[in-house]
């Protein structure tokens, strides 16, 4: 029994140690150094199984490291499948005939830049699994070309271009003696969808020590390979500056300056003439506009007068022959039109009054008035244009009837003020339709107006009181319907404002001139009173001349004639007209009475 037990234990140990000993006998090796290949070529990624003896049941799988392993190629012995991975169709293959020698390398055809990376080689059988890695680096080179761009200032422009490099290449410009060019070099690199680089470099070569052979060298650092292109520049190719060119540009600049100066002066003169002409035209236009405004104003005034006469005639419905008056304070303007069925009636009869409101805008309140006093009112309705009122005639019904929209209300901050004070007038418009214009009146005449607003119910006007500010103040408003027709309301009940106190300016304005005039009158009267005896002697001398006296009276007559000529008797002769007439009447029988009368008349003149 013991012997059998030992045999079982030994057999079990052999079975357990067999795979370990078998895996330790094989090894898998890749490439110790990166494999470098040029784009478009085929490459073999080495993977060798040692010892060189194939196994009957061996699976081989190649994967690329990335975001999760990417299957490149797979061989399965059980199903005898040799399949490339997705994206590698027709590009990968294994050396199946060399499996017996342990060669499980992968052949990758038409290498691309995207193939760069680390590849893993897996070999497994039912007893063990082995793995090896190989790194692939892809490079690309391309031909180099130099283009002559032509003159660039004082030199020649060159461009070096090449497309299809990987990884990013290095570019240099080389002059004679294989020294780098000291000019300014501009180099640009771009990468296409295949991750291949294109390089373009520009340089301007001037005439000097760098003339001769110019080379452009592009180097691939991975392959340590260079591609170059060269061009020979001689001295004759560089541009020459002619001395006549500088003179030409100087003359051209001077001509441009002269032309610009002439153009500016001409433009300035033309603009002044145009402004002068425009000012004349504007003056004529303003005159024509003023005349037109005057004509339009006169036409509008006539039209308004005719319109008022027409409305007054249409709205006439008085029960007596007197004309209709509007039911408001003076200055109110009628908007609706009142019709009546009959113009004469007896007590007890019923007369229908129809108020027609020519507006699609609803009136808030329609008022019927008799001789300016309200007798009835109705609330306005939307869409209603006529409002009827059945009047029962009594013994006191004779009068003037009218209708109007509701009047606003006017408030005064104070009813008495002195000249120079400021009085606040507040007009309250209780209307569902916003007023377009609010007007303030004094004794029926407009003194101020304001534009209406949808958000305002009250409108304030600050009136500066003057010495003639006493009067009755009222306000009214205007609205426009959907047809843009203007409707005016009644005026508010009048509020009286009294102006008290003495206007000092007026007092001084009257007193000072009165004092001056009084002083002048007193001076003239005093002067004439002193000369009154002489005037009496003149008159007595005139009468003595007619009685036959010659010498003394003649002297007095000469004095009188002299005073008549010099105009010294102007004021006193006015006061003595009656006596002058008597003197003239007394001298009718004398030969030279005409001269005496002329003297008296001229003195009075």
Phi and psi in degrees as a GROMACS rama.xvg file:
@    title "Ramachandran Plot"
@    xaxis  label "Phi"
@    yaxis  label "Psi"
@TYPE xy
-63.4073  -39.329  UNK-2
-64.8582  -44.3165  UNK-3
-60.4847  -40.0887  UNK-4
-62.9776  -40.51  UNK-5
-64.1081  -40.1522  UNK-6
-64.5051  -38.5195  UNK-7
-66.0751  -42.816  UNK-8
-64.3386  -42.6677  UNK-9
-64.2543  -42.2997  UNK-10
-62.1207  -43.2842  UNK-11
-63.2095  -39.0952  UNK-12
-65.4598  -39.8392  UNK-13
-62.6599  -43.3014  UNK-14
-63.3688  -37.8652  UNK-15
-73.4106  -33.6806  UNK-16
-88.4167  -10.1638  UNK-17
-62.9914  -48.5692  UNK-18
-62.1493  -39.7936  UNK-19
-62.7944  -45.4656  UNK-20
-66.6048  -31.4471  UNK-21
-73.894  -39.9271  UNK-22
-69.3249  -30.7391  UNK-23
-70.9505  -15.1559  UNK-24
-82.6213  -18.5196  UNK-25
-113.106  151.748  UNK-26
-143.778  152.29  UNK-27
-124.995  129.318  UNK-28
-131.154  137.801  UNK-29
-102.475  -151.879  UNK-30
-92.1512  132.31  UNK-31
-73.7846  -24.9001  UNK-32
-117.811  152.6  UNK-33
-59.6224  140.711  UNK-34
-90.0818  124.093  UNK-35
-110.351  133.308  UNK-36
-145.155  155.084  UNK-37
-90.1062  145.442  UNK-38
-56.9483  134.191  UNK-39
93.4125  -10.9566  UNK-40
-95.548  168.934  UNK-41
-95.6671  146.302  UNK-42
-136.413  148.143  UNK-43
-111.669  122.469  UNK-44
-93.1428  109.112  UNK-45
-71.8074  144.308  UNK-46
-156.983  114.951  UNK-47
-120.623  129.145  UNK-48
-96.986  126.85  UNK-49
-120.201  146.507  UNK-50
-66.6354  164.291  UNK-51
-74.2494  77.4862  UNK-52
-148.77  123.717  UNK-53
-77.6279  151.077  UNK-54
-103.68  148.348  UNK-55
-67.3876  -31.8495  UNK-56
-123.703  83.9164  UNK-57
-126.123  129.224  UNK-58
-108.129  140.733  UNK-59
-125.036  135.885  UNK-60
-141.961  132.178  UNK-61
-111.314  129.893  UNK-62
-130.431  152.386  UNK-63
-109.397  134.322  UNK-64
-71.2945  138.458  UNK-65
-176.503  -156.961  UNK-66
-70.1395  84.3196  UNK-67
84.1768  140.039  UNK-68
-63.4364  138.743  UNK-69
-105.055  123.552  UNK-70
-72.8595  123.244  UNK-71
-100.708  -48.2321  UNK-72
-155.709  148.705  UNK-73
-144.112  136.514  UNK-74
-125.496  126.654  UNK-75
-119.507  120.57  UNK-76
-70.2837  -34.5679  UNK-77
-63.4326  -46.4651  UNK-78
-99.6399  5.56794  UNK-79
50.8251  53.2122  UNK-80
-108.785  132.98  UNK-81
-128.933  93.1246  UNK-82
-122.165  134.99  UNK-83
-79.6945  157.94  UNK-84
-76.6656  170.88  UNK-85
-66.7181  129.73  UNK-86
90.7683  -5.10561  UNK-87
-119.328  17.696  UNK-88
-58.6228  137.158  UNK-89
66.0138  5.95238  UNK-90
-113.64  -11.6514  UNK-91
-125.681  150.874  UNK-92
-159.957  156.554  UNK-93
-113.481  156.858  UNK-94
-90.8902  80.1176  UNK-95
-63.4036  -33.7016  UNK-96
-68.5789  -19.0994  UNK-97
-102.678  10.3216  UNK-98
-61.0843  -33.0051  UNK-99
-65.6215  -24.9328  UNK-100
-94.7252  4.52094  UNK-101
86.8579  10.2074  UNK-102
-88.5006  104.95  UNK-103
-113.866  31.3145  UNK-104
-67.2622  158.077  UNK-105
-112.287  133.716  UNK-106
-103.523  121.48  UNK-107
-111.78  120.458  UNK-108
-96.7028  152.072  UNK-109
47.0816  69.4709  UNK-110
-62.1979  139.417  UNK-111
-117.914  164.943  UNK-112
-63.0246  -33.6467  UNK-113
-68.8689  -12.5818  UNK-114
-78.7347  -8.42336  UNK-115
-60.6795  132.735  UNK-116
157.1  -170.386  UNK-117
-104.268  131.291  UNK-118
-113.301  140.747  UNK-119
-112.273  131.761  UNK-120
-108.187  119.823  UNK-121
-112.197  131.664  UNK-122
-128.205  128.82  UNK-123
-146.448  153.49  UNK-124
-137.962  -179.515  UNK-125
-60.36  -19.9729  UNK-126
-98.1209  -27.6003  UNK-127
-156.359  169.551  UNK-128
-140.255  133.644  UNK-129
-122.991  152.515  UNK-130
-140.397  142.586  UNK-131
-143.486  154.367  UNK-132
-122.437  150.06  UNK-133
-142.839  133.267  UNK-134
-99.9988  133.947  UNK-135
-114.285  128.874  UNK-136
-119.322  130.276  UNK-137
-108.664  138.557  UNK-138
-133.054  160.54  UNK-139
-147.153  142.468  UNK-140
-129.076  162.034  UNK-141
-151.769  160.907  UNK-142
-70.7152  157.529  UNK-143
-115.618  140.239  UNK-144
-130.765  144.742  UNK-145
-115.986  128.754  UNK-146
-113.485  139.746  UNK-147
-92.9564  117.571  UNK-148
-89.3253  -11.2807  UNK-149
101.314  -174.14  UNK-150
-62.8575  136.212  UNK-151
-132.469  92.0526  UNK-152
68.4158  -118.299  UNK-153
-96.4634  8.86468  UNK-154
-135.445  -167.819  UNK-155
-115.708  131.37  UNK-156
-88.0097  130.972  UNK-157
-121.951  149.031  UNK-158
-132.492  131.313  UNK-159
-111.024  127.576  UNK-160
-137.214  147.658  UNK-161
-161.038  140.712  UNK-162
-134.45  134.927  UNK-163
110.132  43.7666  UNK-164
-112.774  147.303  UNK-165
-160.723  135.675  UNK-166
-69.4583  -163.424  UNK-167
-59.6988  124.714  UNK-168
-87.2143  174.816  UNK-169
-116.287  140.018  UNK-170
-124.896  138.687  UNK-171
-139.139  145.761  UNK-172
-103.098  129.199  UNK-173
-120.708  131.802  UNK-174
-100.362  -157.836  UNK-175
-68.4144  155.435  UNK-176
62.9297  18.9552  UNK-177
54.9162  42.5399  UNK-178
-108.063  145.5  UNK-179
-64.8125  143.001  UNK-180
-68.7517  140.95  UNK-181
-92.8815  4.43161  UNK-182
-78.2546  170.027  UNK-183
-74.8962  125.706  UNK-184
-118.765  132.777  UNK-185
-117.545  119.515  UNK-186
-123.733  133.141  UNK-187
-126.253  137.597  UNK-188
-124.918  138.81  UNK-189
-131.964  161.057  UNK-190
-128.462  131.638  UNK-191
-90.7798  -172.776  UNK-192
-66.7365  -22.452  UNK-193
-90.9565  10.6907  UNK-194
66.7335  19.0256  UNK-195
-91.9814  141.505  UNK-196
-92.7715  142.972  UNK-197
-120.487  138.067  UNK-198
-127.321  136.704  UNK-199
-134.532  130.808  UNK-200
-133.12  137.534  UNK-201
-119.497  143.05  UNK-202
-149.589  146.336  UNK-203
-112.64  117.101  UNK-204
-98.921  124.84  UNK-205
-99.8756  162.305  UNK-206
-70.609  128.437  UNK-207
169.898  -146.17  UNK-208
-70.1482  -21.6445  UNK-209
-86.5581  5.43443  UNK-210
-68.2277  153.316  UNK-211
124.584  -135.84  UNK-212
-83.7475  126.25  UNK-213
-114.382  125.989  UNK-214
-118.986  146.533  UNK-215
-117.689  120.031  UNK-216
-117.128  129.122  UNK-217
-117.32  128.649  UNK-218
-121.364  136.945  UNK-219
-99.7877  112.444  UNK-220
-68.2684  -28.0043  UNK-221
-73.1219  -46.1375  UNK-222
-86.3156  -12.3509  UNK-223
53.8962  46.0399  UNK-224
-120.546  143.319  UNK-225
-122.187  146.921  UNK-226
-127.717  140.19  UNK-227
-142.776  162.099  UNK-228
-143.454  144.331  UNK-229
-130.645  155.439  UNK-230
-144.915  145.568  UNK-231
-105.188  126.825  UNK-232
-113.315  123.778  UNK-233
-100.71  168.583  UNK-234
-68.1288  -25.414  UNK-235
-72.903  -17.3721  UNK-236
-79.5206  -19.0939  UNK-237
-77.653  144.785  UNK-238
-68.9655  145.052  UNK-239
-109.76  140.268  UNK-240
-96.9958  116.138  UNK-241
-81.2293  139.951  UNK-242
-63.8559  -25.1114  UNK-243
-71.7884  -23.2154  UNK-244
-66.0867  -42.6145  UNK-245
-62.8153  -41.8176  UNK-246
-63.9447  -38.1522  UNK-247
-62.0851  -45.2889  UNK-248
-66.6368  -34.5547  UNK-249
-64.4461  -47.0544  UNK-250
-63.6111  -40.0794  UNK-251
-63.2063  -40.2961  UNK-252
-64.7456  -42.5402  UNK-253
-63.2698  -40.9226  UNK-254
-63.2575  -41.0178  UNK-255
-62.5464  -42.8254  UNK-256
-63.2771  -44.3565  UNK-257
-63.3078  -43.0375  UNK-258
-63.7229  -41.1408  UNK-259
-63.7253  -39.6799  UNK-260
-63.8216  -45.1183  UNK-261
-62.2892  -42.9103  UNK-262
-63.3196  -40.3809  UNK-263
-65.4311  -44.7982  UNK-264
-62.814  -43.5741  UNK-265
-61.9959  -41.2513  UNK-266
-64.5552  -40.7384  UNK-267
-63.5982  -44.6262  UNK-268
-63.8311  -42.4039  UNK-269
-64.5008  -38.6267  UNK-270
-66.9012  -40.7863  UNK-271
-62.3341  -44.2377  UNK-272
-62.7577  -40.4796  UNK-273
-65.1969  -41.0178  UNK-274
-64.0176  -41.1741  UNK-275
-63.1999  -43.9932  UNK-276
-64.5819  -40.1381  UNK-277
-65.796  -38.9594  UNK-278
-63.4976  -40.2086  UNK-279
-64.0961  -45.2826  UNK-280
-62.3487  -39.2496  UNK-281
-66.1197  -38.4423  UNK-282
-62.4665  -46.4028  UNK-283
-62.3836  -40.2739  UNK-284
-65.2305  -38.7216  UNK-285
-64.6599  -40.4598  UNK-286
-62.7498  -45.9887  UNK-287
-62.6219  -38.0129  UNK-288
-66.1155  -41.1411  UNK-289
-62.7257  -43.8118  UNK-290
-62.9883  -40.2187  UNK-291
-64.7191  -41.2973  UNK-292
-62.5162  -41.8206  UNK-293
-61.7676  -43.6428  UNK-294
-63.6522  -44.0815  UNK-295
-64.1752  -41.438  UNK-296
-61.7144  -43.5305  UNK-297
-65.2605  -40.9374  UNK-298
-61.8941  -45.9036  UNK-299
-62.5741  -39.0519  UNK-300
-62.1715  -42.5789  UNK-301
-65.4005  -40.411  UNK-302
-63.7646  -43.3123  UNK-303
-62.5883  -40.3542  UNK-304
-62.898  -44.3274  UNK-305
-63.9524  -39.1093  UNK-306
-64.1433  -44.2605  UNK-307
-63.846  -40.5516  UNK-308
-62.8035  -40.383  UNK-309
-65.3438  -46.7313  UNK-310
-62.9731  -40.0825  UNK-311
-63.3407  -37.5468  UNK-312
-71.3712  -39.4053  UNK-313
-67.8623  -37.7458  UNK-314
-88.3823  7.70265  UNK-315
-72.7115  121.665  UNK-316
-149.067  22.8973  UNK-317
-61.7433  143.291  UNK-318
-76.3997  -8.78474  UNK-319
-121.156  178.738  UNK-320
-79.0583  -4.51455  UNK-321
-73.6366  156.65  UNK-322
-75.1969  155.252  UNK-323
-75.1442  144.772  UNK-324
-120.712  149.257  UNK-325
-78.1115  146.178  UNK-326
-85.8995  79.5358  UNK-327
-167.643  -178.533  UNK-328
-71.583  163.85  UNK-329
-58.365  140.177  UNK-330
103.07  -11.5004  UNK-331
-71.4545  146.379  UNK-332
-110.215  127.354  UNK-333
-75.0821  138.746  UNK-334
-109.308  -53.6178  UNK-335
-74.9595  176.792  UNK-336
-124.103  133.789  UNK-337
-106.387  131.405  UNK-338
-116.255  154.889  UNK-339
-133.93  153.724  UNK-340
-79.1301  -38.0425  UNK-341
-137.056  150.908  UNK-342
-103.619  -12.9184  UNK-343
-132.646  141.64  UNK-344
-153.409  165.377  UNK-345
-109.974  158.492  UNK-346
-56.7854  133.648  UNK-347
99.4192  -18.2907  UNK-348
-73.8738  160.688  UNK-349
-113.915  123.337  UNK-350
-114.557  127.516  UNK-351
-90.5687  125.755  UNK-352
-105.739  126.486  UNK-353
-115.836  120.238  UNK-354
-102.11  118.265  UNK-355
-102.15  118.383  UNK-356
-101.737  106.124  UNK-357
-80.3747  74.4397  UNK-358
-161.952  138.38  UNK-359
-83.8539  -8.76704  UNK-360
-81.387  126.645  UNK-361
-66.6651  132.843  UNK-362
-76.9041  142.539  UNK-363
-79.4764  -30.7017  UNK-364
-160.297  133.261  UNK-365
-112.816  128.545  UNK-366
-114.859  133.906  UNK-367
-104.097  130.764  UNK-368
-126.185  153.524  UNK-369
-129.015  118.353  UNK-370
53.5659  39.496  UNK-371
85.6108  -0.949174  UNK-372
-115.295  141.082  UNK-373
-70.4759  131.869  UNK-374
-116.51  -21.7759  UNK-375
-164.949  158.868  UNK-376
-150.305  155.422  UNK-377
-136.383  150.299  UNK-378
-81.1409  133.295  UNK-379
-69.6387  148.143  UNK-380
-125.632  151.48  UNK-381
-69.6019  129.913  UNK-382
85.079  -5.32153  UNK-383
-93.6939  127.5  UNK-384
-108.683  -23.6185  UNK-385
-123.784  144.132  UNK-386
-130.923  126.305  UNK-387
-103.907  145.068  UNK-388
-140.141  119.928  UNK-389
-89.4031  110.873  UNK-390
-95.0653  123.48  UNK-391
-88.2985  115.26  UNK-392
-72.282  134.912  UNK-393
-125.87  -173.999  UNK-394
-69.6944  -17.5296  UNK-395
-110.572  21.1872  UNK-396
-84.7587  -11.9146  UNK-397
-64.1485  136.469  UNK-398
161.347  -172.193  UNK-399
-101.54  125.724  UNK-400
-112.055  146.403  UNK-401
-156.031  172.211  UNK-402
-140.916  153.872  UNK-403
-160.131  168.848  UNK-404
-76.2738  164.9  UNK-405
-64.3962  136.758  UNK-406
-86.0941  152.109  UNK-407
-77.8395  -176.531  UNK-408
-122.757  133.99  UNK-409
-111.505  134.625  UNK-410
-120.633  138.76  UNK-411
-109.534  138.068  UNK-412
-68.5971  -23.711  UNK-413
-159.651  150.072  UNK-414
-99.7298  -8.76595  UNK-415
-137.375  143.628  UNK-416
-154.81  166.952  UNK-417
-108.049  157.094  UNK-418
-56.43  133.22  UNK-419
99.8223  -16.4398  UNK-420
-75.566  162.325  UNK-421
-114.125  123.553  UNK-422
-112.291  131.07  UNK-423
-89.1297  124.485  UNK-424
-107.652  122.904  UNK-425
-118.383  120.113  UNK-426
-103.922  121.082  UNK-427
-102.102  116.392  UNK-428
-104.913  105.578  UNK-429
-98.1572  80.7897  UNK-430
-136.731  138.74  UNK-431
-72.0609  -23.7843  UNK-432
-97.3447  127.277  UNK-433
-62.4197  136.349  UNK-434
-72.8888  141.06  UNK-435
-88.3415  -23.1817  UNK-436
-157.19  136.121  UNK-437
-117.621  130.385  UNK-438
-121.393  136.144  UNK-439
-105.729  135.334  UNK-440
-122.042  152.748  UNK-441
-129.551  115.98  UNK-442
55.1538  37.4751  UNK-443
85.1675  -2.79906  UNK-444
-110.111  138.914  UNK-445
-68.6534  131.847  UNK-446
-116.745  -22.4382  UNK-447
-164.253  158.132  UNK-448
-149.242  155.685  UNK-449
-137.402  150.364  UNK-450
-75.8698  138.499  UNK-451
-75.2891  159.903  UNK-452
-140.048  145.607  UNK-453
-66.4557  -28.1372  UNK-454
-92.3969  -5.42039  UNK-455
-105.37  140.369  UNK-456
-113.113  -32.0502  UNK-457
-116.362  145.319  UNK-458
-128.567  129.163  UNK-459
-105.315  141.476  UNK-460
-137.189  123.439  UNK-461
-97.3033  111.557  UNK-462
-98.3198  125.539  UNK-463
-85.1371  116.258  UNK-464
-74.8782  133.702  UNK-465
-117.308  178.335  UNK-466
-64.8862  -26.7641  UNK-467
-101.985  29.2243  UNK-468
-83.0113  -6.20796  UNK-469
-65.97  133.389  UNK-470
166.418  -177.402  UNK-471
-99.4174  124.369  UNK-472
-109.003  141.581  UNK-473
-149.862  174.137  UNK-474
-144.317  158.609  UNK-475
-148.182  171.949  UNK-476
-138.814  162.555  UNK-477
-125.818  143.716  UNK-478
-130.976  160.316  UNK-479
-121.803  134.063  UNK-480
-86.5383  -173.379  UNK-481
-66.5267  -21.6435  UNK-482
-89.9365  10.0146  UNK-483
64.4215  28.6442  UNK-484
-91.6712  139.8  UNK-485
-87.0206  131.15  UNK-486
-124.456  128.864  UNK-487
-106.572  142.94  UNK-488
-88.3545  173.364  UNK-489
-68.2896  160.378  UNK-490
-81.2098  150.229  UNK-491
-67.8877  159.363  UNK-492
-55.7845  136.534  UNK-493
-68.9698  143.008  UNK-494
-117.212  128.097  UNK-495
-90.1302  134.353  UNK-496
-119.416  124.325  UNK-497
-105.052  136.648  UNK-498
-103.49  119.122  UNK-499
-112.832  170.463  UNK-500
89.1542  168.065  UNK-501
-104.877  132.423  UNK-502
-82.8816  107.544  UNK-503
-63.3866  -37.5495  UNK-504
-61.6979  -44.2899  UNK-505
-64.0388  -40.6403  UNK-506
-60.5904  -50.087  UNK-507
-64.196  -37.2227  UNK-508
-64.8329  -28.1163  UNK-509
-92.4467  -39.0875  UNK-510
-68.8735  -47.2101  UNK-511
-62.0407  -50.6518  UNK-512
-60.7935  -35.0945  UNK-513
-64.2248  -41.3121  UNK-514
-63.82  -41.9947  UNK-515
-63.2831  -44.7867  UNK-516
-64.1029  -41.3967  UNK-517
-62.9445  -40.5199  UNK-518
-63.3838  -40.9509  UNK-519
-64.2585  -43.0627  UNK-520
-63.626  -43.2666  UNK-521
-63.0044  -38.8366  UNK-522
-62.9455  -45.4129  UNK-523
-66.5533  -41.4263  UNK-524
-63.5161  -42.0931  UNK-525
-62.3859  -39.7  UNK-526
-66.431  -38.5575  UNK-527
-75.0095  -32.0522  UNK-528
-64.6513  -36.8236  UNK-529
-65.5512  -38.8639  UNK-530
-86.5771  6.40236  UNK-531
-65.3367  -43.0862  UNK-532
-56.9867  -40.7024  UNK-533
-61.3188  -40.3831  UNK-534
-66.5384  -36.7102  UNK-535
-65.959  -40.1026  UNK-536
-63.5092  -35.5419  UNK-537
-61.2961  -43.4501  UNK-538
-68.9233  -41.7085  UNK-539
-65.0845  -34.5167  UNK-540
-65.4362  -36.8754  UNK-541
-63.8386  -44.1754  UNK-542
-66.829  -35.0073  UNK-543
-67.2594  -31.4267  UNK-544
-63.193  -36.4162  UNK-545
-74.8887  -14.1303  UNK-546
-93.2054  -3.08155  UNK-547
112.778  -7.66834  UNK-548
-73.0175  142.32  UNK-549
-114.579  -53.0786  UNK-550
-76.3305  -59.5885  UNK-551
-66.7228  -42.1009  UNK-552
-68.1757  -32.0519  UNK-553
-64.2937  -37.1482  UNK-554
-64.7321  -41.1698  UNK-555
-65.3006  -34.2494  UNK-556
-65.9288  -40.2397  UNK-557
-62.8639  -39.532  UNK-558
-62.5105  -40.9702  UNK-559
-62.8647  -44.5599  UNK-560
-63.6181  -38.6695  UNK-561
-63.2279  -41.2416  UNK-562
-68.0492  -35.01  UNK-563
-63.7967  -38.5291  UNK-564
-71.4871  -36.7637  UNK-565
-86.0121  -8.34346  UNK-566
73.1664  30.008  UNK-567
-84.0674  -11.0105  UNK-568
-106.208  22.4682  UNK-569
-60.5556  -47.8987  UNK-570
-79.4184  -44.2027  UNK-571
-68.7702  -34.6951  UNK-572
-67.8142  -30.2101  UNK-573
-63.0238  -38.8037  UNK-574
-75.4692  -20.1813  UNK-575
-113.82  35.6515  UNK-576
-62.8819  -38.2305  UNK-577
-63.0754  -44.1373  UNK-578
-67.6429  -33.7548  UNK-579
-63.1714  -42.8467  UNK-580
-63.6767  -39.222  UNK-581
-63.1677  -39.769  UNK-582
-63.3421  -41.5475  UNK-583
-66.4537  -36.7293  UNK-584
-68.9054  -35.2101  UNK-585
-71.3545  -22.448  UNK-586
-94.8296  13.7083  UNK-587
-68.9275  -26.3808  UNK-588
-88.465  -1.078  UNK-589
-94.7329  157.22  UNK-590
-67.2039  -41.0949  UNK-591
-104.586  34.6721  UNK-592
-67.7855  -27.4671  UNK-593
-61.9036  -38.3401  UNK-594
-65.2577  -38.2708  UNK-595
-66.8406  -43.3606  UNK-596
-62.0625  -41.3873  UNK-597
-61.5761  -41.5418  UNK-598
-60.7808  -44.3441  UNK-599
-67.4382  -38.5291  UNK-600
-68.5186  -41.9274  UNK-601
-65.1376  -38.4604  UNK-602
-63.7052  -39.8446  UNK-603
-69.9224  -30.3262  UNK-604
